[in-house]
C-alpha cells in the first residue's frame, strides 16, 4: 500500500512540476486580470488566526497595487478544502487567491481522499511568510518544559492519555503531534478544530492539553494573561522572533525534531501566465513595503524571500515531496 502510494505521488509530483513550469513559461497574449471585479483572498481558517492576520495585512496594499477592491473571506473547515473548492469552482482568471500552506493543499489531500483536491490543482504565485511552530499548552498543565511534557505524556499513557488539538486531520500540526507521540513512545488523543483561534479558546478553558501551532502575536497576549503557556519551539535553533523560547531539542529527551511552516498565495491551475505575472508583481511589491513587513514581523512572522514564478513552481513541487515523506514516516494511511 505504501509503495503504491509513493509511486502515485511521485507521478503526481512530476505532472505537477511540468504543468506548473509549462504554464508559467507558456505564451498567453494580452491576458490580464478582468477589468472589473473584486479580488478575494480566500483564508481557509476563521478570523483571528495567523493566516487571517497575514491576509488583512496584505489586502489593503494589494488593492492599491491592483487598483481594485480586495476582500478577505474566511472559510474554515474540511482541513482547508472548503476555501479551496471555492477557488477551484471559480473561473481561472486570478480574482480568487488562495492563501495557503502545506497543510491544506499538500498534506490534507494525502491523508483524506474525501477532500477531492490535489496539489496539482493550484499554482504558487508568491510566498508571504515563514512562521516558527510552537508547542503551546493549557496554563494548568503540570509541565513547563519539553522534557517535563514528554515525561507527563509517557506517564499519562498508562491511565488517561493527554489530548492535543490541531487545525484539522492531516494538518502539519496533527502530524507533528503524532510524530512526537511515536518518537517518545506515548499514546495521545487527537482533537481536531476548524482553526487555531477556536483551538486556543478551548485550550484557555482547560479543554485541550497542548497543540502545535504557528506562532503569532495573539498567542503572546494569551500567555501574558496567564491563559496558556509556551513549552518550546520546533525550530533547529531559536528563531530570531522568539529568542527567549527554548527549542524542543534543548533538553535531554528529544532530538532531531525540527519544523517550520511557510505560507503563500496560489491560483487555480490554468490561470493565464500573464495574469500570474500581474499578481506576482503586485504581491512582490506589497511584500517589500516597510509597513507590511513591520506588521508581519511584529506578529513574529518571518517575511519570505522573493522568488521568480519558475522558482516558486519548483519550490512547491519539492515541498510536496518533503511532506509526502512526513506522512509516510508517521504512517498515516489515506482514508
C-alpha positions in Angstrom: 0.0 0.0 0.0 2.8 2.5 1.0 4.9 1.6 -2.1 1.9 2.1 -4.4 1.0 5.4 -2.6 4.6 6.6 -3.1 4.6 5.8 -6.8 1.3 7.6 -7.3 2.6 10.7 -5.5 5.9 10.7 -7.4 4.0 10.6 -10.7 1.8 13.4 -9.4 4.9 15.5 -8.5 6.3 15.1 -12.0 3.0 16.1 -13.6 2.7 19.0 -11.1 6.2 20.4 -11.9 5.8 20.0 -15.7 2.4 21.6 -15.6 3.4 24.5 -13.3 6.5 25.4 -15.1 4.9 24.9 -18.5 2.0 27.1 -17.5 4.3 29.8 -16.2 6.5 29.9 -19.3 3.8 29.5 -22.0 2.7 32.4 -24.0 -0.7 34.0 -23.3 -1.1 37.1 -25.4 -2.7 40.1 -23.7 -4.2 38.1 -20.8 -4.8 40.2 -17.7 -7.0 40.3 -14.7 -10.6 41.1 -15.6 -11.0 44.9 -15.9 -13.7 45.0 -13.2 -14.4 42.8 -10.2 -13.3 42.4 -6.6 -10.3 40.2 -5.9 -10.9 37.8 -3.0 -8.2 36.4 -0.7 -9.6 33.0 0.5 -8.4 32.2 4.0 -9.1 28.6 5.0 -9.4 29.4 8.7 -11.7 31.5 10.9 -10.9 35.1 11.6 -8.4 35.9 14.3 -5.7 33.3 13.5 -2.2 33.8 11.9 -3.5 33.3 8.4 -6.2 35.9 8.9 -3.6 38.4 10.2 -1.4 37.9 7.1 -4.3 38.3 4.7 -5.6 41.5 6.3 -2.1 43.0 6.5 -1.6 42.4 2.7 -5.1 43.1 1.4 -5.1 46.9 1.6 -1.8 47.3 -0.1 -2.7 44.8 -2.7 -5.8 46.7 -3.5 -3.7 49.8 -4.1 -1.3 48.0 -6.4 -4.0 46.4 -8.5 -6.4 49.4 -8.5 -9.4 47.3 -7.4 -11.1 46.2 -4.2 -9.6 43.3 -2.4 -11.6 41.4 0.3 -10.6 38.7 2.8 -13.0 35.8 3.0 -12.7 33.3 5.9 -13.9 29.8 5.1 -12.7 27.4 7.7 -13.4 23.7 7.8 -12.6 20.4 6.0 -8.9 21.0 6.5 -8.9 23.9 4.1 -10.9 22.2 1.4 -14.0 24.4 1.6 -12.0 27.5 0.7 -10.0 25.6 -1.9 -13.2 24.3 -3.6 -14.5 27.9 -3.8 -11.3 28.9 -5.7 -11.5 25.8 -8.0 -15.2 26.4 -8.8 -14.5 29.9 -9.9 -13.0 30.9 -13.3 -9.2 30.7 -13.6 -9.0 34.5 -14.1 -6.9 35.5 -11.0 -9.8 37.0 -9.0 -9.5 34.3 -6.3 -6.3 34.0 -4.5 -5.9 31.1 -2.1 -3.8 31.9 0.9 -2.4 28.5 1.8 0.3 26.5 3.5 1.4 22.9 3.0 -1.4 21.9 5.5 -4.3 22.5 3.2 -3.1 21.7 -0.3 -0.4 19.1 0.2 -0.9 17.3 3.5 -4.7 17.1 3.8 -5.3 15.6 0.4 -2.6 13.0 1.1 -4.5 11.6 4.1 -8.1 12.3 3.2 -9.4 11.2 -0.1 -12.8 12.7 0.6 -11.4 16.2 0.1 -11.2 15.9 -3.7 -8.4 18.4 -4.1 -4.8 17.9 -5.2 -1.6 19.9 -5.1 -1.8 19.8 -8.9 -5.0 21.9 -8.8 -3.0 25.1 -7.8 0.0 27.1 -8.8 2.1 29.0 -6.3 2.5 32.7 -7.2 4.3 34.2 -4.2 5.5 33.2 -0.7 4.4 35.5 2.1 5.9 34.3 5.3 7.8 31.6 7.2 6.5 31.1 10.7 8.0 29.4 13.7 6.0 26.5 15.1 5.5 26.5 18.9 4.2 23.8 21.3 1.6 25.6 23.4 -0.3 24.1 26.4 -3.1 24.9 28.8 -1.8 27.0 31.7 -2.7 24.4 34.3 -0.8 21.6 32.7 1.8 20.2 35.1 4.7 20.5 32.6 6.7 23.6 31.7 9.4 22.2 29.5 9.6 19.8 26.7 11.3 17.2 28.9 8.5 17.6 31.5 5.8 17.3 28.8 7.4 14.1 27.5 7.6 12.6 31.0 4.0 13.5 31.7 2.8 12.1 28.3 4.5 8.8 28.9 3.1 8.5 32.4 -0.4 9.6 31.3 -0.4 6.9 28.5 -1.0 4.3 31.2 -4.0 6.0 32.7 -5.6 8.9 30.9 -3.7 9.9 27.8 -3.0 13.6 27.1 -5.1 15.2 24.3 -3.8 17.5 21.7 -5.6 19.9 19.3 -4.9 20.6 15.7 -6.4 22.7 12.9 -7.7 19.5 11.2 -6.9 15.9 10.4 -3.9 15.5 8.2 -2.6 19.1 9.0 1.0 19.6 9.7 0.2 20.2 13.4 -1.7 16.9 13.6 1.3 15.1 12.1 3.8 16.8 14.3 1.9 15.6 17.4 1.7 12.1 16.0 5.4 12.2 15.2 6.1 13.4 18.8 4.0 10.6 20.3 5.8 8.0 18.2 9.2 9.4 19.0 8.7 9.4 22.7 6.6 6.3 22.9 3.4 7.9 24.3 -0.3 7.4 23.4 -2.2 10.7 23.0 -5.7 11.7 21.8 -6.3 13.9 18.8 -8.9 16.7 19.0 -9.4 18.5 15.6 -10.6 22.1 15.2 -11.5 24.3 12.3 -8.7 26.8 13.1 -6.2 28.0 15.6 -8.4 30.6 17.2 -11.1 28.2 18.4 -8.4 25.7 19.5 -6.7 28.3 21.6 -10.0 29.4 23.2 -10.7 25.8 24.2 -7.1 25.4 25.5 -7.6 28.5 27.6 -10.7 26.8 29.0 -8.7 23.7 30.0 -10.3 21.5 27.4 -7.1 20.8 25.4 -3.8 19.8 26.9 -1.4 21.0 24.2 -1.0 21.7 20.5 1.5 22.6 17.8 0.6 25.9 16.2 2.3 28.6 14.0 3.4 31.4 16.3 1.7 34.8 16.1 1.2 37.7 18.5 -2.2 36.7 19.8 -0.5 33.7 21.5 1.7 36.2 23.4 -1.4 38.0 24.6 -2.9 34.8 25.9 0.4 33.8 27.6 0.7 37.3 29.2 -2.9 36.9 30.5 -2.0 33.5 32.1 -4.5 31.6 29.9 -1.9 29.4 28.1 1.8 28.8 28.1 4.5 28.1 25.5 6.5 24.9 26.2 9.0 25.3 23.3 9.6 25.9 19.6 10.1 23.3 17.0 13.0 25.0 15.2 16.5 23.8 14.9 17.7 27.0 16.6 15.8 29.7 18.4 14.0 31.8 15.8 15.1 35.5 15.7 11.5 36.4 16.5 11.4 34.1 19.6 14.9 34.4 21.2 13.6 33.6 24.7 11.7 30.4 23.9 13.8 27.3 24.0 13.8 24.8 21.2 12.2 21.5 21.9 15.6 19.8 21.5 17.5 21.8 24.1 16.5 19.3 26.8 17.7 15.7 27.2 14.8 13.7 26.0 14.1 14.8 22.4 16.5 15.2 19.4 16.1 15.9 15.7 12.6 17.5 15.9 12.8 20.5 13.6 9.9 22.0 11.6 8.8 25.4 10.3 5.9 26.3 8.1 5.6 28.6 5.0 2.6 30.4 3.6 1.9 31.7 0.1 -0.6 32.8 -2.5 -1.8 30.4 -5.0 -4.2 30.5 -8.0 -6.2 27.9 -9.8 -4.2 25.8 -12.3 -4.8 27.2 -15.8 -4.8 30.8 -14.8 -3.1 32.6 -17.7 0.6 33.2 -17.2 0.3 36.9 -17.8 -2.3 37.1 -15.0 0.0 35.2 -12.8 2.8 37.6 -13.6 0.5 40.6 -12.9 -0.4 39.1 -9.5 3.3 38.1 -8.8 4.5 41.7 -9.5 1.8 43.2 -7.3 2.4 40.8 -4.4 6.1 41.2 -4.6 5.7 44.9 -4.3 3.3 44.5 -1.4 5.7 42.1 0.5 8.5 44.7 0.0 6.6 47.5 1.7 8.1 48.5 5.0 4.7 48.9 6.7 3.6 45.4 5.6 6.9 43.8 6.7 6.8 45.7 10.1 3.3 44.4 10.8 4.2 40.8 9.9 7.5 40.9 12.0 5.5 42.5 14.9 3.4 39.3 14.8 6.6 37.2 14.9 6.5 36.2 11.3 9.5 35.9 9.0 8.9 37.5 5.6 9.6 35.1 2.8 12.4 35.7 0.3 11.3 36.8 -3.2 11.2 34.0 -5.8 10.5 34.1 -9.5 7.4 32.2 -10.8 9.6 29.4 -12.0 11.4 29.2 -8.7 8.1 29.2 -6.9 6.9 26.3 -9.1 10.0 24.2 -8.3 9.8 25.1 -4.6 6.1 23.9 -4.5 6.9 20.6 -6.0 9.9 20.0 -3.7 7.8 20.8 -0.7 5.1 18.3 -1.8 7.8 15.6 -1.7 9.0 16.7 1.7 5.5 16.4 3.2 4.8 13.2 1.4 7.8 11.8 3.3 6.5 13.1 6.6 3.1 11.3 6.0 4.9 8.1 5.2 7.2 8.3 8.2 4.3 8.9 10.6 2.5 6.0 8.9 -0.9 7.7 8.5 -2.9 5.9 5.7 -5.0 7.7 3.2 -8.7 7.3 4.2 
